[in-house]
Amino acid sequence: MSEHAERLRVKKTYKLYLGGKFPRSESGRSYPVSSPDGAELANAALASRKDARDAVAAARKAQRPWAGQTAYLRGQILYRAAEMLEGRAGQFAEELADATGADAHDALGTVEAAIDRLVHYAGWTDKYASVLGGANPVAGPYFNHTTPEALGVVAAVAPHDDPLLGLVDAFAPAIAAGNTVVVLASEAKPLPALSLGEVLATSDLPGGVVNLLSGKTAEVAPHLASHADVNGLDLTGVADTALAADLEAAAAQTLKVVRRPGRGADALDLLRQWTEYKTVWHPAGMAAGAGGAY
């Protein structure tokens, strides 16, 4: 960026993305976001407990309609999000370079990887049920079938050192499986995540399926971990081991599924993480005395 352009650059205050809208934090607070060399980039909303609760409420409202959509449609919407991100790849590469200090080539490569990741999960939406479910062998005249279903609402803390690709890994597998999500963006590098909210808002994704918060992990994450209407908790982005242990303990009080800190799971593992299973038994053949087949 030229010196003249830098002088004219307006410092933006990024808002939250909740229920398909872009509200300010209900507290009215914000915090400055800087590049690794200390240059001020913008301001981001500092989410509060009320914002976290509003995000969960929006996710819960959207979850059943989203899970009720066909797998094909969910895949098409994820693919559309990838298309929209590709159309703004230059902007996101610049934001990543500013946020992380990466050179332009590496930043663009990360954006392209995020686009590919969205396409990858779009392809899984109508296939993972066949891989994870199926017919079970049983002794007796019964059909026994297991089908994966969405867990519900998933809350996630995105990785602090990977503000775009890590964010996609935090929400894409969950929504591909029919869940809705609340994601707390990287505390120090939230801008790519908040810009992604603008992409999601224009990609046919129903409001409330993905909700993005920015702010302090230690302040917001405990409210997500203890919220009774959250069914799964992804702690991938929690670097503080003591905080991670406290969040896991809080999640246990409401029997949440928890993904512990650490990266490296493949796509199917992440889909499996946010899935529960329904097994159905049905009589097969002639029932005694019934005079007909079931």
Order of alpha helices (4+ residues) and beta strands (2+ residues): alpha-beta-beta-beta-alpha-alpha-alpha-alpha-alpha-beta-beta-beta-alpha-beta-alpha-beta-alpha-beta-alpha-beta-alpha-beta
